[in-house]
Amino acid sequence: MTRLARPLIAPSILSADFARLGEEVRALEAAGADIVHVDVMDGHFVPNLTIGPLVVQAVRRITTLPIDTHLMITNPEDFIDAYVEAGSDWLSVHVEVAFHLDRLVARIEEAGAKPGVVLNPHTPPESIEYVLDRLHHVLVMSVNPGFGGQKFIPGVLPKIARLRRWIDERGLDVRIEVDGGVKPDTIGAIREAGADVFVAGSAVFGADDYGAAIEALREAAG
């Protein structure tokens, strides 16, 4: 499968105002966002602590958009069911903590979500080559995970291109998602490398007009 004809924008609520999270999520939907991205951090795998299943459950009640949950945690196998039951449609786990990756992918499928695997900036794509045909999406981190607002790492572009080539050559229906430093001045190169889905935090939530910010990202993606 070639990349999606229309780039999908997935604002990360990590950058939202949590004092008014319901309003923020509704505003994203009204602004034309395609997906709601949720970053789950455990304070162990990454140096930050964020969102539990109850927040996902609350978001699920107020939006019809797909919820894309990124588990940045050391023991994802213990939380797959909880996050899927809370309303996650897409669920991603890090290859760096997965001793039995194929088993984790199967667990996500069995729970009823679309499985994804995440690659940190230094992690080679070969680490997921043998489960690629089992995945709905690959999430490529273009910053070191743990905090929002970081600068895009251009060194991940060849990794995205290699994944795109594998997916196309094998005729797979797998999306390439990119998270980290996605802004109008970086999204074009990311799109050209082969990405389909773009996680944006400050580029959306730092704008006065969410709709205009999302449209600017789409236009810059080309």
BAFI-3210 file (N, C-alpha, C; in Angstrom, 3 decimals, decimal comma, padded with zeros to 6 digits):
// residues 222
n [1|2|3|4|5|6|7|8|9|10|11|12|13|14|15|16|17|18|19|20|21|22|23|24|25|26|27|28|29|30|31|32|33|34|35|36|37|38|39|40|41|42|43|44|45|46|47|48|49|50|51|52|53|54|55|56|57|58|59|60|61|62|63|64|65|66|67|68|69|70|71|72|73|74|75|76|77|78|79|80|81|82|83|84|85|86|87|88|89|90|91|92|93|94|95|96|97|98|99|100|101|102|103|104|105|106|107|108|109|110|111|112|113|114|115|116|117|118|119|120|121|122|123|124|125|126|127|128|129|130|131|132|133|134|135|136|137|138|139|140|141|142|143|144|145|146|147|148|149|150|151|152|153|154|155|156|157|158|159|160|161|162|163|164|165|166|167|168|169|170|171|172|173|174|175|176|177|178|179|180|181|182|183|184|185|186|187|188|189|190|191|192|193|194|195|196|197|198|199|200|201|202|203|204|205|206|207|208|209|210|211|212|213|214|215|216|217|218|219|220|221|222]
n.u [000,839|000,617|001,452|-001,068|-003,371|-004,253|-002,883|-003,001|-003,863|-002,946|-003,510|-001,751|-002,859|-001,222|-000,213|-002,377|-004,666|-005,204|-006,979|-009,225|-009,924|-012,007|-013,267|-011,100|-010,707|-013,143|-012,887|-010,759|-011,942|-013,918|-012,230|-011,219|-009,421|-008,037|-007,541|-007,225|-004,446|-002,910|-000,594|000,981|002,830|005,158|006,982|009,189|010,113|010,232|011,146|008,820|005,427|002,178|-000,835|-003,637|-005,898|-008,440|-008,523|-008,436|-010,877|-012,599|-012,098|-013,025|-015,766|-016,501|-015,828|-015,985|-013,850|-011,070|-009,118|-005,801|-003,505|-000,457|001,755|004,177|005,699|007,130|006,004|003,918|002,239|000,707|-001,238|-002,660|-005,342|-006,769|-006,489|-007,622|-010,229|-010,963|-011,287|-009,438|-008,609|-006,475|-003,448|-000,236|002,958|006,283|009,087|011,444|010,927|009,794|009,967|008,752|007,586|005,820|003,876|002,831|001,693|-000,300|-001,843|-002,863|-004,456|-006,292|-007,545|-008,992|-008,103|-006,282|-003,112|000,066|003,586|006,290|009,171|012,037|014,229|016,870|016,508|016,690|014,820|014,833|014,310|011,610|010,934|010,043|007,529|006,077|004,032|001,927|000,996|-000,958|-000,035|003,107|004,852|007,042|009,377|010,451|011,720|013,426|011,559|009,320|008,893|007,000|007,274|009,866|012,737|012,684|014,312|016,299|017,622|015,939|014,629|015,658|014,981|012,188|011,797|012,851|011,076|008,761|009,439|009,639|006,965|005,554|006,750|005,969|003,273|001,668|-000,841|-000,180|000,219|002,427|003,390|004,389|005,993|006,944|008,314|006,843|005,953|004,860|007,238|008,689|007,101|006,801|009,139|008,989|006,640|007,372|009,287|007,694|005,632|002,326|000,670|000,522|001,662|000,999|001,749|002,431|002,339|-000,312|-001,827|-000,536|-001,423|-003,659|-005,868|-007,120|-008,119|-007,014|-004,345|-004,194|-004,936|-002,805|-000,717|-001,533|-001,438|001,274|002,279|001,664]
n.v [-001,202|002,188|005,391|007,172|009,179|011,556|013,512|012,659|014,362|014,346|015,679|016,023|015,571|016,017|018,539|020,081|022,220|021,050|021,774|022,395|020,219|018,810|020,814|021,421|019,046|018,866|021,179|020,465|018,487|019,989|021,621|020,090|018,013|014,717|012,578|011,823|012,098|010,386|010,539|008,336|008,162|006,745|007,627|006,097|004,463|006,716|010,089|011,288|011,705|010,871|010,259|008,317|005,439|006,487|009,097|008,681|007,383|009,490|011,228|009,633|009,738|012,186|012,564|011,528|010,931|008,800|007,416|007,512|005,852|006,060|004,109|004,804|003,108|000,779|-001,723|-002,612|-004,785|-005,165|-003,253|-003,104|-004,118|-002,396|000,157|-000,218|-000,961|001,450|003,010|003,320|003,310|002,935|001,432|001,706|000,249|000,278|-000,966|-001,165|-002,036|-004,439|-007,706|-009,870|-009,266|-010,031|-011,372|-009,254|-007,661|-009,409|-009,489|-006,895|-006,875|-008,908|-007,662|-005,776|-003,469|-001,467|-002,480|-000,991|-000,307|001,318|003,223|004,462|007,349|006,323|003,672|000,959|000,268|-002,402|-003,839|-004,287|-005,564|-008,185|-008,301|-006,558|-007,035|-007,580|-005,299|-002,297|000,274|002,045|003,864|006,404|007,906|011,179|012,752|012,444|010,529|011,730|014,400|017,229|019,642|019,484|019,678|018,671|015,716|015,350|013,053|010,854|010,652|008,952|006,488|006,527|006,562|004,057|002,317|003,004|002,043|-000,738|-001,300|-000,603|-002,291|-004,772|-004,630|-003,896|-002,897|-000,625|002,103|004,908|006,716|009,775|011,373|014,208|017,303|018,110|020,417|023,210|023,812|021,472|019,326|018,862|017,570|015,252|014,115|013,735|011,761|009,616|009,392|009,036|009,844|012,420|013,533|016,246|018,646|021,278|022,749|022,834|023,283|025,509|027,520|030,227|029,721|026,700|025,337|026,709|026,187|023,398|023,183|024,562|022,792|020,622|021,782|022,398|019,858|018,920]
n.w [000,000|-000,911|000,548|002,462|000,646|001,686|004,199|007,642|010,571|013,887|016,712|019,781|023,011|025,116|025,030|025,563|027,449|030,484|032,427|031,114|029,481|028,179|026,618|024,985|023,491|022,129|020,619|018,955|017,362|016,067|014,658|012,666|013,105|012,649|014,315|017,795|019,768|022,410|024,928|026,996|029,849|032,131|034,021|034,310|032,051|030,497|031,448|032,787|033,897|033,095|031,705|032,726|032,311|032,989|032,029|029,276|029,042|029,691|027,544|025,471|025,856|024,840|022,199|018,762|017,276|016,311|018,956|019,621|021,303|022,890|024,440|026,559|028,395|030,744|031,156|029,205|028,684|030,949|030,862|028,528|028,176|029,896|028,738|026,220|026,903|028,016|025,806|023,725|020,322|018,557|019,538|020,766|021,352|022,716|020,968|022,322|024,908|024,613|025,096|023,975|021,262|019,177|020,624|022,159|020,146|019,257|021,609|021,712|019,413|020,117|022,234|020,939|019,674|017,226|016,360|017,058|016,726|018,313|017,488|018,915|018,350|017,962|017,364|015,156|012,119|011,433|013,698|013,865|011,589|011,189|012,252|010,865|009,018|010,672|011,747|012,262|012,283|012,328|014,644|014,451|016,404|016,385|018,101|021,254|023,459|026,038|026,715|025,561|022,833|021,756|019,499|016,115|014,927|012,258|011,427|011,464|009,089|006,944|008,081|008,075|005,312|004,626|005,920|004,493|001,964|002,445|003,186|000,863|-001,062|-000,131|-000,236|001,948|004,342|006,160|008,270|008,496|011,154|012,637|015,322|017,033|017,118|014,913|012,645|010,547|009,117|009,107|008,381|005,639|004,678|006,176|005,254|002,573|002,906|003,442|005,345|006,831|008,930|011,302|014,297|016,279|018,667|020,222|017,875|017,188|019,616|020,536|018,970|018,157|016,652|016,140|013,921|011,725|012,225|011,914|009,238|008,089|008,587|007,007|004,436|004,252|004,285|001,819]
ca.u [000,000|001,321|001,016|-002,406|-003,406|-004,499|-002,196|-003,863|-003,300|-003,320|-003,025|-001,457|-003,441|-000,174|-000,009|-003,649|-004,930|-005,933|-008,045|-010,415|-009,621|-013,192|-013,393|-009,984|-010,946|-014,244|-012,345|-009,973|-012,861|-014,516|-011,181|-010,886|-008,430|-008,432|-007,268|-006,753|-003,279|-002,763|000,722|000,974|004,207|005,133|008,016|010,251|010,629|010,546|011,187|007,622|004,276|001,044|-002,262|-004,136|-007,076|-009,616|-008,501|-008,865|-012,313|-013,264|-011,990|-013,885|-017,164|-016,820|-015,429|-016,142|-012,572|-010,258|-008,159|-004,525|-002,816|000,962|002,199|005,604|005,778|008,010|005,249|002,661|001,368|-000,172|-002,194|-003,330|-006,789|-007,338|-006,569|-008,592|-011,556|-011,233|-011,718|-008,374|-008,828|-005,128|-002,623|001,162|003,917|007,668|009,881|012,561|010,550|009,027|010,741|007,992|006,824|004,708|002,835|002,185|000,848|-001,477|-002,653|-003,585|-005,503|-007,308|-008,282|-009,911|-007,540|-005,381|-001,787|001,189|004,857|006,993|010,627|012,754|015,082|018,072|016,149|016,616|013,561|014,973|013,805|010,199|010,726|009,372|006,124|005,496|002,781|000,903|000,736|-001,804|000,792|004,412|005,042|008,454|009,653|011,424|012,404|013,526|010,264|009,252|008,428|006,559|007,965|011,253|013,096|012,696|015,606|016,251|018,211|014,939|014,017|015,970|014,238|010,829|011,858|013,058|009,788|007,852|009,837|009,223|005,499|005,116|007,220|005,234|001,844|001,043|-001,737|000,408|000,453|003,617|003,038|005,589|005,707|008,066|008,776|006,088|005,494|004,792|008,540|009,293|006,167|006,983|010,192|008,492|005,671|008,114|009,962|006,725|004,695|000,892|-000,015|001,422|001,296|001,418|001,333|002,486|001,994|-001,763|-002,322|000,091|-002,024|-004,931|-006,922|-006,742|-008,461|-006,007|-003,081|-004,299|-004,927|-001,441|000,065|-001,920|-000,933|002,729|002,588|001,562]
ca.v [000,000|003,460|006,231|007,722|010,349|012,739|013,396|012,689|015,169|013,766|016,531|015,350|016,318|016,340|019,985|020,760|022,776|019,979|022,354|022,458|019,193|018,518|021,878|021,301|017,920|019,268|022,172|019,731|017,835|021,050|022,219|019,202|016,986|013,375|011,603|012,390|011,344|010,379|010,088|007,739|008,062|006,105|008,126|005,090|004,336|008,108|010,892|012,104|010,920|011,575|009,988|006,978|005,042|007,307|010,255|008,161|007,139|010,790|011,713|008,790|010,156|013,488|012,660|010,365|010,713|007,696|007,736|006,869|005,861|005,717|003,656|004,955|002,484|-000,397|-002,972|-002,391|-005,963|-005,074|-002,153|-003,135|-004,267|-001,216|001,285|-000,546|-000,861|002,870|003,609|003,483|002,633|002,539|001,282|001,517|-000,128|000,480|-002,160|-001,188|-002,720|-005,633|-008,935|-010,775|-008,277|-010,661|-011,646|-007,988|-007,280|-010,284|-009,065|-005,674|-007,309|-009,655|-006,722|-005,060|-002,223|-001,590|-002,505|-000,247|-000,420|002,598|003,207|005,650|007,846|005,522|002,265|000,671|-000,336|-003,854|-004,436|-004,644|-006,060|-009,477|-008,179|-005,450|-007,445|-007,729|-003,989|-001,278|001,466|002,175|005,228|006,769|009,068|012,095|013,352|011,468|010,657|012,120|015,776|017,901|020,857|019,288|019,945|017,523|015,103|014,987|011,743|009,784|010,637|007,718|005,377|006,617|006,162|002,610|001,698|003,233|001,132|-002,090|-001,392|-000,572|-003,489|-005,946|-004,402|-003,938|-001,811|-000,151|003,534|005,415|007,864|010,449|012,189|014,949|018,444|018,232|021,791|023,496|023,831|020,130|018,284|018,556|016,560|014,012|013,581|013,275|010,511|008,531|009,299|009,228|010,375|013,395|013,932|017,626|019,147|022,735|023,356|023,042|023,882|026,811|028,469|030,832|029,124|025,304|024,974|027,284|025,480|022,076|023,379|024,939|021,563|019,844|022,453|022,260|018,458|018,769]
ca.w [000,000|-000,879|001,661|002,332|-000,228|002,519|005,486|008,821|011,648|015,183|017,794|021,048|024,126|026,082|024,965|025,823|028,784|031,167|033,241|030,256|028,487|027,375|025,618|024,043|022,583|021,242|019,683|017,957|016,419|015,258|013,831|011,561|013,431|012,216|015,371|019,064|020,212|023,866|025,352|028,337|030,337|033,449|034,914|034,391|030,686|030,144|032,676|032,964|034,342|032,483|031,611|032,999|031,539|033,269|031,127|027,969|029,162|029,638|026,172|024,649|026,019|024,248|020,793|017,886|016,579|016,836|020,003|019,333|022,591|022,792|025,761|026,859|029,712|030,744|031,227|028,483|028,731|032,114|030,720|027,231|028,332|030,556|027,799|025,166|027,520|028,246|024,551|022,734|019,040|018,169|020,730|020,356|022,388|022,288|020,724|023,268|026,152|024,242|025,000|023,104|020,505|018,470|021,627|022,505|019,019|019,326|022,750|021,335|018,477|020,874|023,075|020,066|019,142|016,090|016,981|016,514|017,422|018,323|017,384|019,359|017,271|017,726|017,157|013,721|011,675|011,359|014,938|013,717|010,227|011,150|012,678|010,102|008,372|011,700|012,343|011,646|012,130|012,976|015,134|014,474|017,242|015,793|019,253|022,331|024,120|027,443|026,868|024,354|022,458|021,369|018,119|015,205|014,627|010,833|011,189|011,359|007,753|006,214|008,686|007,537|003,900|004,552|006,268|003,368|000,890|002,822|003,154|-000,533|-001,768|000,351|-000,412|003,268|004,745|007,414|008,269|009,164|011,989|013,134|016,505|017,587|016,344|013,658|012,454|009,109|008,452|009,089|007,954|004,223|004,527|006,784|004,290|001,399|003,276|003,341|006,476|006,589|010,111|011,905|015,654|016,511|019,975|020,324|016,582|017,193|020,853|020,727|018,025|018,569|015,830|015,910|012,549|010,837|012,473|011,299|007,787|007,717|008,570|005,817|003,243|004,228|003,988|000,364]
c.u [000,872|000,759|-000,373|-002,371|-003,555|-003,765|-003,172|-003,154|-003,862|-002,773|-002,851|-001,988|-002,441|000,050|-001,286|-003,679|-005,793|-007,020|-009,346|-010,285|-010,817|-013,397|-012,304|-010,229|-012,084|-013,757|-011,513|-010,874|-013,493|-013,511|-010,726|-009,777|-008,952|-008,416|-006,916|-005,620|-003,105|-001,421|000,680|002,422|004,201|006,168|009,187|010,902|011,011|010,435|010,001|006,484|003,028|-000,296|-002,621|-005,389|-008,306|-009,672|-008,933|-010,376|-013,105|-013,231|-012,930|-015,346|-017,507|-016,368|-015,713|-014,849|-011,866|-009,294|-006,933|-003,667|-001,418|001,466|003,717|005,855|006,576|007,256|003,902|001,704|000,376|-001,303|-002,947|-004,844|-007,414|-007,492|-007,524|-010,009|-011,943|-011,636|-010,649|-008,686|-007,514|-004,314|-001,202|002,036|005,329|008,384|010,990|012,222|009,871|009,950|010,082|007,034|005,630|003,542|002,087|001,242|-000,436|-002,412|-003,475|-004,731|-006,638|-008,151|-009,236|-009,409|-006,638|-003,950|-000,748|002,429|005,608|008,497|011,189|013,731|016,281|017,772|015,994|015,292|013,633|014,409|012,336|009,897|009,870|007,983|005,403|004,159|001,636|000,391|-000,271|-000,993|002,131|004,552|006,544|008,615|010,751|011,974|012,584|012,306|010,376|008,688|007,974|007,466|009,407|011,464|013,198|014,121|015,603|016,801|017,212|014,357|014,396|015,235|012,800|010,816|012,044|011,772|008,802|008,146|009,401|007,714|005,002|005,518|006,419|003,720|001,069|000,152|-001,297|000,673|001,769|003,239|004,340|005,203|006,990|008,534|008,077|005,479|005,425|006,149|009,261|008,401|006,348|008,014|009,750|007,510|006,388|008,832|009,003|005,709|003,266|000,214|000,978|000,890|001,857|000,872|001,286|002,118|000,501|-002,180|-001,667|-000,475|-003,321|-006,107|-006,507|-007,013|-007,437|-004,674|-003,078|-004,250|-003,526|-000,535|-000,256|-001,354|000,585|003,159|002,527|000,735]
c.v [001,249|004,312|006,787|008,996|011,637|012,577|013,519|013,429|014,673|014,647|015,748|016,174|016,550|017,851|020,774|021,363|021,770|020,510|022,453|021,448|018,874|019,542|021,757|020,182|018,243|020,271|021,504|019,107|018,868|021,655|021,317|018,207|015,614|012,363|012,384|011,502|011,509|009,777|009,612|007,510|007,608|006,636|007,180|004,897|005,704|008,961|011,840|011,166|011,622|010,889|008,530|006,669|005,917|008,542|009,825|007,931|008,445|011,366|010,939|009,253|011,410|013,634|011,366|010,078|009,477|008,205|006,856|006,966|005,279|005,390|003,765|004,425|001,184|-001,712|-002,846|-003,564|-005,908|-004,062|-002,157|-003,182|-003,007|-000,052|001,010|-000,441|000,595|003,593|003,839|002,672|002,114|002,437|000,912|001,187|000,033|-000,851|-002,289|-001,897|-004,061|-006,839|-009,923|-009,924|-008,882|-010,947|-010,366|-007,529|-008,106|-009,877|-007,819|-006,020|-008,002|-008,739|-005,859|-003,739|-002,517|-001,464|-001,664|-000,494|000,892|002,376|004,520|006,104|006,960|004,081|001,959|000,017|-001,847|-004,548|-004,817|-005,288|-007,327|-009,472|-007,123|-005,810|-007,635|-006,378|-003,160|-000,016|001,287|003,631|005,496|008,023|009,905|013,072|012,223|011,616|011,079|013,505|016,322|019,079|020,705|019,522|018,647|017,047|014,635|013,603|010,604|009,683|009,397|006,490|005,356|006,129|004,652|001,861|001,831|002,251|-000,294|-002,271|-001,462|-001,842|-004,723|-005,795|-004,412|-002,722|-001,321|001,340|003,864|006,724|008,461|011,408|012,863|016,075|018,619|019,627|022,071|023,478|022,485|019,085|017,913|017,463|015,216|013,323|013,004|011,959|009,333|008,415|009,608|010,050|011,238|013,833|015,326|018,086|020,659|023,418|023,610|023,813|025,222|027,886|029,035|030,174|027,694|024,882|025,473|026,562|024,110|022,188|023,771|023,715|020,747|020,464|022,289|020,828|018,185|017,578]
c.w [000,000|000,257|001,392|001,512|000,577|003,847|006,647|009,949|012,979|016,307|019,095|022,202|025,250|026,143|025,249|027,223|029,536|032,095|032,445|029,116|027,601|026,277|024,556|023,027|021,621|020,200|018,596|016,903|015,495|014,289|012,693|011,830|013,010|013,348|016,630|019,570|021,721|024,238|026,799|028,760|031,794|034,438|035,081|033,027|030,127|031,407|032,829|033,338|033,826|032,722|031,889|032,197|031,785|032,380|029,729|027,970|029,060|028,221|025,256|024,701|025,229|022,798|020,053|017,109|017,135|017,904|019,807|020,597|022,465|024,193|025,877|028,263|029,616|030,696|030,507|028,555|029,890|031,931|029,395|027,393|028,909|029,578|026,645|025,713|027,766|026,968|023,511|021,484|018,460|019,455|020,308|021,552|021,832|022,095|021,769|024,580|025,888|024,091|024,037|022,269|019,787|019,421|022,011|021,393|019,018|020,458|022,420|020,388|019,216|021,733|022,257|019,529|017,951|016,595|016,246|017,340|017,242|018,265|017,899|018,271|016,953|017,328|015,667|013,328|011,571|012,586|014,851|012,367|010,194|011,779|011,847|009,488|009,369|012,211|011,546|011,383|012,823|013,378|015,270|015,328|016,582|016,829|020,258|023,226|025,572|027,665|025,522|024,035|022,041|019,871|017,317|014,923|013,166|010,536|011,094|009,945|006,941|006,774|008,156|006,090|003,757|004,887|005,120|002,239|001,206|002,689|001,714|-001,282|-001,380|000,228|000,892|003,510|006,124|007,283|008,968|009,852|012,531|014,251|016,969|016,702|015,019|013,590|010,953|008,408|008,449|008,426|006,478|003,994|005,090|005,838|003,067|001,671|003,282|004,452|006,060|007,679|010,889|013,270|015,892|017,859|019,986|019,014|016,462|018,439|021,171|019,828|018,585|017,870|015,479|014,475|011,561|010,994|011,813|009,781|007,296|007,664|007,325|004,540|003,122|003,913|002,495|-000,059]
res [m|t|r|l|a|r|p|l|i|a|p|s|i|l|s|a|d|f|a|r|l|g|e|e|v|r|a|l|e|a|a|g|a|d|i|v|h|v|d|v|m|d|g|h|f|v|p|n|l|t|i|g|p|l|v|v|q|a|v|r|r|i|t|t|l|p|i|d|t|h|l|m|i|t|n|p|e|d|f|i|d|a|y|v|e|a|g|s|d|w|l|s|v|h|v|e|v|a|f|h|l|d|r|l|v|a|r|i|e|e|a|g|a|k|p|g|v|v|l|n|p|h|t|p|p|e|s|i|e|y|v|l|d|r|l|h|h|v|l|v|m|s|v|n|p|g|f|g|g|q|k|f|i|p|g|v|l|p|k|i|a|r|l|r|r|w|i|d|e|r|g|l|d|v|r|i|e|v|d|g|g|v|k|p|d|t|i|g|a|i|r|e|a|g|a|d|v|f|v|a|g|s|a|v|f|g|a|d|d|y|g|a|a|i|e|a|l|r|e|a|a|g]
***
